[in-house]
């Protein structure tokens, strides 16, 4: 019995050896390099996934602690006994970038807690202002909770992740094929697409933090969407056409073209929906804050609209006026030379 098993094992090894010897050197190198690249990529993916999971756990824990602290502050404000210590504690919990903002009542102003800072700067611990502050903090808690749920949805959206990983695999196939036939253009394009497709969840979170009021951040939003989402999808669509035509799987007729375009539209629309959901949370949060501030008159709103515009124009004038030129740099260099000469004379 043992002898027969040994002989079978020996036969398998012999067959494997003969097959390996039958391969050309270039084929063996290609096989080894393919396995090596696959192992490296899988190791990188495992490392990145573990890092993301650890980072997410840490952020979740920190945000949970932050929400707990805000709830305790609300309780102290409601009791009316420890309001001063509650307000002092609150100053350490809200966004410091919202303190004394020059531009008022924009989306960025609200998202950086500017409305809370303005209330705290004029806080007299009265019942009216305490209740207003409590309303702000309740909205802030609700907003943070909804945002946390939405961020989890990004990672758990089955359809989007299924399609995205399908495109990653497609581009990896092209990457190996292009590497074997020395097609550098497609090799770099497929590698670039794999990286972008892999980073898309992080890009969505990044885009959701942009301020839609800012022209610069609007430009960043458009460019990132085109580069990070549209470009890898268009290249993947091109790959599907190439592979179908190369292997004669389907004739590239009108129906197939329409199906592939619909497939890409589903992916892009699902991503746009995810971004919209995040932006929609911001919009709801800001609109609820504005309801609390409904006593502000139209004249006040008009005043701050003109004030914000004037401030932006002044900033542009300031930037132009104090724009550093080559002449300024040369003047400083000459001044530096003179100072060194004087210093050398004194040292002698």
C-alpha positions as CSV (number, residue, x, y, z in Angstrom):
1,X,0.0,0.0,0.0
2,X,2.8,2.5,1.0
3,X,4.9,1.4,-1.9
4,X,2.0,2.2,-4.4
5,X,1.6,5.7,-2.8
6,X,5.3,6.4,-3.1
7,X,5.3,5.3,-6.7
8,X,2.3,7.6,-7.5
9,X,4.0,10.5,-5.8
10,X,7.2,9.8,-7.7
11,X,5.2,9.7,-11.0
12,X,3.6,13.1,-10.3
13,X,7.0,14.6,-9.5
14,X,8.4,13.1,-12.7
15,X,5.6,14.5,-14.8
16,X,5.9,17.9,-13.2
17,X,9.7,17.9,-13.9
18,X,9.2,16.9,-17.5
19,X,6.6,19.7,-18.0
20,X,8.9,22.3,-16.4
21,X,11.8,21.1,-18.6
22,X,9.5,21.4,-21.6
23,X,9.0,25.1,-20.9
24,X,11.2,27.7,-22.6
25,X,13.3,29.9,-20.3
26,X,11.2,33.0,-21.2
27,X,8.0,31.1,-20.3
28,X,9.5,30.1,-16.9
29,X,10.6,33.7,-16.2
30,X,7.1,35.0,-17.2
31,X,5.5,32.4,-14.9
32,X,7.7,33.2,-12.0
33,X,7.3,37.0,-12.5
34,X,3.5,36.6,-12.8
35,X,3.4,34.7,-9.5
36,X,5.8,37.1,-7.9
37,X,3.8,40.2,-8.9
38,X,0.5,38.5,-7.9
39,X,2.0,37.7,-4.4
40,X,3.3,41.3,-4.0
41,X,0.0,42.8,-5.0
42,X,-2.0,40.5,-2.7
43,X,0.4,41.3,0.2
44,X,0.0,45.0,-0.5
45,X,-3.8,44.7,-0.6
46,X,-3.8,42.7,2.7
47,X,-1.5,45.3,4.4
48,X,-3.6,48.3,3.2
49,X,-6.9,46.6,4.2
50,X,-5.5,45.8,7.7
51,X,-4.2,49.4,8.0
52,X,-7.6,50.8,6.9
53,X,-9.4,48.6,9.4
54,X,-7.2,49.6,12.3
55,X,-7.5,53.2,11.3
56,X,-11.3,53.0,11.1
57,X,-11.5,51.3,14.5
58,X,-9.3,54.0,16.0
59,X,-11.4,56.8,14.4
60,X,-14.7,55.1,15.4
61,X,-13.5,54.9,19.0
62,X,-12.4,58.5,19.1
63,X,-15.7,59.8,17.6
64,X,-17.6,57.7,20.1
65,X,-15.7,59.3,22.9
66,X,-16.3,62.8,21.4
67,X,-20.0,62.2,21.1
68,X,-20.1,61.0,24.7
69,X,-18.3,64.3,25.8
70,X,-20.8,66.4,23.8
71,X,-23.7,64.6,25.5
72,X,-22.3,65.3,28.9
73,X,-21.9,69.0,28.0
74,X,-25.6,69.1,26.9
75,X,-26.6,67.5,30.3
76,X,-24.6,70.2,32.2
77,X,-26.2,72.9,30.1
78,X,-29.7,71.6,30.8
79,X,-29.1,71.3,34.5
80,X,-28.0,74.9,34.7
81,X,-25.5,74.2,37.5
82,X,-22.2,73.6,35.7
83,X,-22.8,75.8,32.6
84,X,-19.5,77.7,32.9
85,X,-17.4,74.5,33.1
86,X,-19.5,72.9,30.3
87,X,-18.8,75.9,28.0
88,X,-15.1,75.8,28.8
89,X,-15.1,72.1,28.0
90,X,-17.0,72.7,24.8
91,X,-14.3,75.1,23.5
92,X,-11.9,72.1,23.4
93,X,-14.3,69.8,21.6
94,X,-15.4,71.9,18.6
95,X,-13.5,72.8,15.4
96,X,-10.8,75.4,16.2
97,X,-10.8,76.6,12.5
98,X,-14.3,78.1,13.1
99,X,-13.0,80.6,15.6
100,X,-13.5,84.3,14.6
101,X,-14.0,83.6,10.9
102,X,-14.0,86.7,8.7
103,X,-16.5,85.2,6.2
104,X,-19.8,84.5,7.8
105,X,-22.9,82.3,7.1
106,X,-21.4,80.2,4.3
107,X,-21.4,76.4,4.1
108,X,-17.7,76.4,5.3
109,X,-18.6,78.7,8.2
110,X,-21.2,76.3,9.5
111,X,-19.2,73.1,8.8
112,X,-16.3,74.5,10.8
113,X,-18.6,75.3,13.8
114,X,-18.3,79.1,13.2
115,X,-21.9,79.6,14.4
116,X,-21.1,77.8,17.7
117,X,-17.9,79.9,18.2
118,X,-19.8,83.2,17.6
119,X,-22.5,82.2,20.1
120,X,-19.8,81.3,22.7
121,X,-17.9,84.6,22.1
122,X,-21.1,86.4,23.2
123,X,-22.3,83.8,25.7
124,X,-24.0,85.2,28.9
125,X,-25.2,81.9,30.3
126,X,-28.8,83.0,30.1
127,X,-31.6,80.4,29.5
128,X,-32.2,81.6,26.0
129,X,-28.6,81.3,24.8
130,X,-28.1,78.1,26.7
131,X,-31.1,76.6,24.9
132,X,-29.8,77.8,21.5
133,X,-26.4,76.3,22.2
134,X,-28.1,73.0,23.2
135,X,-30.0,72.9,19.9
136,X,-26.7,73.5,18.0
137,X,-25.0,70.6,19.8
138,X,-27.9,68.2,19.3
139,X,-27.8,69.0,15.5
140,X,-24.0,68.5,15.6
141,X,-24.4,65.1,17.3
142,X,-27.1,64.0,14.8
143,X,-24.9,65.2,11.9
144,X,-21.8,63.3,13.1
145,X,-23.9,60.1,13.6
146,X,-25.5,60.3,10.2
147,X,-22.1,61.0,8.6
148,X,-20.5,58.0,10.4
149,X,-23.3,55.7,9.1
150,X,-22.9,57.0,5.5
151,X,-19.1,56.4,5.6
152,X,-19.8,52.8,6.6
153,X,-22.3,52.5,3.7
154,X,-19.5,53.4,1.3
155,X,-17.5,50.4,2.3
156,X,-20.6,48.1,2.5
157,X,-22.3,49.1,-0.8
158,X,-22.4,45.6,-2.3
159,X,-23.3,46.6,-6.0
160,X,-20.7,49.3,-6.2
161,X,-17.9,47.3,-4.5
162,X,-18.7,44.2,-6.7
163,X,-18.5,46.3,-9.9
164,X,-15.4,48.1,-8.7
165,X,-13.5,44.9,-7.8
166,X,-14.6,43.5,-11.2
167,X,-12.9,46.4,-12.9
168,X,-9.8,46.0,-10.7
169,X,-9.4,42.4,-11.8
170,X,-10.0,43.3,-15.4
171,X,-7.2,46.0,-15.2
172,X,-4.9,43.5,-13.4
173,X,-5.3,41.0,-16.3
174,X,-4.4,43.8,-18.7
175,X,-1.5,44.8,-16.5
176,X,0.0,41.2,-16.7
177,X,-0.8,40.8,-20.4
178,X,0.7,44.2,-21.3
179,X,3.8,43.4,-19.2
180,X,4.3,40.1,-21.0
181,X,4.1,41.7,-24.5
182,X,6.0,44.8,-23.5
183,X,3.1,47.1,-24.2
184,X,4.2,50.0,-21.9
185,X,1.3,52.3,-22.7
186,X,-1.4,49.8,-21.6
187,X,0.7,48.6,-18.7
188,X,1.0,52.1,-17.2
189,X,-2.6,52.9,-17.9
190,X,-3.9,49.7,-16.3
191,X,-1.7,50.2,-13.3
192,X,-2.9,53.8,-12.9
193,X,-6.5,52.6,-13.2
194,X,-6.0,49.9,-10.6
195,X,-4.6,52.4,-8.1
196,X,-7.5,54.9,-8.8
197,X,-10.2,52.2,-8.5
198,X,-8.6,51.0,-5.2
199,X,-8.5,54.5,-3.8
200,X,-12.1,55.5,-4.8
201,X,-13.6,54.9,-1.3
202,X,-11.0,57.3,0.2
203,X,-11.6,59.8,-2.7
204,X,-15.3,59.8,-1.9
205,X,-14.6,60.7,1.7
206,X,-12.2,63.4,0.6
207,X,-14.6,64.9,-1.8
208,X,-17.4,65.0,0.8
209,X,-15.3,67.3,3.0
210,X,-14.9,69.9,0.3
211,X,-16.7,73.2,0.6
212,X,-19.1,73.8,-2.4
213,X,-19.0,77.6,-1.8
214,X,-15.3,77.8,-2.6
215,X,-14.4,78.2,-6.3
216,X,-11.0,76.5,-5.7
217,X,-12.6,73.5,-4.0
218,X,-15.3,73.2,-6.7
219,X,-12.4,73.0,-9.3
220,X,-10.8,70.3,-7.1
221,X,-14.1,68.4,-6.9
222,X,-14.5,68.4,-10.7
223,X,-10.9,67.5,-11.5
224,X,-10.8,64.7,-8.9
225,X,-14.1,63.3,-10.2
226,X,-12.8,63.3,-13.8
227,X,-9.4,61.8,-12.9
228,X,-10.4,59.5,-10.1
229,X,-13.7,58.1,-11.4
230,X,-14.4,58.9,-15.0
231,X,-10.9,58.1,-16.4
232,X,-10.5,54.5,-15.0
233,X,-14.1,53.7,-16.0
234,X,-13.5,54.9,-19.6
235,X,-10.3,53.0,-19.8
236,X,-12.0,49.9,-18.4
237,X,-14.7,50.2,-21.0
238,X,-12.0,50.4,-23.7
239,X,-10.4,47.2,-22.3
240,X,-13.8,45.4,-22.4
241,X,-14.2,46.3,-26.1
242,X,-10.6,45.2,-26.8
243,X,-10.9,41.8,-25.0
244,X,-14.3,41.0,-26.6
245,X,-12.9,41.8,-30.0
246,X,-9.6,40.0,-29.5
247,X,-11.1,36.7,-28.3
248,X,-14.1,36.9,-30.6
249,X,-16.5,36.4,-27.6
250,X,-19.1,38.7,-29.0
251,X,-19.5,40.6,-32.2
252,X,-19.2,44.3,-31.4
253,X,-22.7,45.3,-32.6
254,X,-25.0,48.0,-31.5
255,X,-26.7,46.0,-28.7
256,X,-23.3,45.0,-27.1
257,X,-22.1,48.6,-27.2
258,X,-25.3,49.8,-25.5
259,X,-25.0,47.1,-22.8
260,X,-21.4,48.1,-22.0
261,X,-22.3,51.8,-21.9
262,X,-25.2,51.0,-19.5
263,X,-22.8,48.9,-17.4
264,X,-20.5,51.9,-17.0
265,X,-23.3,54.3,-16.4
266,X,-24.5,52.1,-13.5
267,X,-21.1,52.2,-11.9
268,X,-20.7,56.0,-12.3
269,X,-24.2,56.7,-11.2
270,X,-23.8,54.6,-8.1
271,X,-20.7,56.6,-7.2
272,X,-22.4,59.9,-7.8
273,X,-25.3,58.7,-5.6
274,X,-22.8,57.9,-2.7
275,X,-21.3,61.4,-3.0
276,X,-24.8,63.0,-3.2
277,X,-25.8,61.2,0.0
278,X,-22.9,62.6,1.8
279,X,-23.4,66.2,0.5
280,X,-27.2,65.8,1.2
281,X,-26.3,65.2,4.9
282,X,-24.3,68.5,5.0
283,X,-27.2,70.4,3.3
284,X,-29.7,69.1,5.8
285,X,-27.5,69.9,8.7
286,X,-26.9,73.5,7.5
287,X,-30.6,74.1,6.7
288,X,-31.6,73.0,10.3
289,X,-29.1,75.4,11.7
290,X,-30.5,78.2,9.6
291,X,-34.0,77.4,10.9
292,X,-32.7,78.1,14.5
293,X,-31.3,81.4,13.2
294,X,-34.6,82.3,11.4
295,X,-34.8,85.6,13.4
296,X,-32.1,87.0,11.2
297,X,-33.6,89.7,8.9
298,X,-33.2,89.8,5.1
299,X,-31.2,93.0,5.6
300,X,-28.7,91.2,7.8
301,X,-28.3,88.4,5.3
302,X,-27.8,90.9,2.5
303,X,-25.2,92.8,4.6
304,X,-23.1,89.7,5.2
305,X,-23.4,88.6,1.6
306,X,-21.8,92.0,0.5
307,X,-19.4,91.8,3.5
308,X,-18.1,88.4,2.4
309,X,-17.7,89.5,-1.2
310,X,-15.8,92.6,-0.1
311,X,-13.5,90.5,2.2
312,X,-12.7,88.1,-0.7
313,X,-11.9,91.1,-3.0
314,X,-9.6,92.7,-0.3
315,X,-7.8,89.3,0.1
316,X,-7.1,89.3,-3.7
317,X,-5.8,92.9,-3.6
318,X,-3.6,92.0,-0.7
319,X,-2.2,89.0,-2.5
320,X,-1.5,91.0,-5.6
321,X,0.1,93.9,-3.6
322,X,2.4,91.7,-1.6
323,X,3.2,89.2,-4.3
324,X,7.0,88.4,-4.0
325,X,9.0,89.1,-7.2
326,X,12.6,88.2,-8.3
327,X,13.6,91.8,-7.5
328,X,12.5,91.3,-3.9
329,X,14.6,88.1,-3.6
330,X,17.6,89.9,-5.2
331,X,17.3,92.8,-2.8
332,X,17.4,90.4,0.2
333,X,20.5,88.7,-1.3
334,X,22.3,92.0,-1.6
335,X,21.3,92.9,1.9
336,X,22.6,89.6,3.1
337,X,26.0,90.1,1.4
338,X,26.4,93.6,3.0
339,X,25.6,92.2,6.5
340,X,28.2,89.5,6.0
341,X,30.8,91.9,4.9
342,X,30.2,94.1,8.0
343,X,30.3,91.1,10.3
344,X,33.6,89.9,8.7
345,X,35.2,93.3,9.3
346,X,34.1,93.3,12.9
347,X,35.4,89.8,13.5
348,X,38.8,90.8,12.0
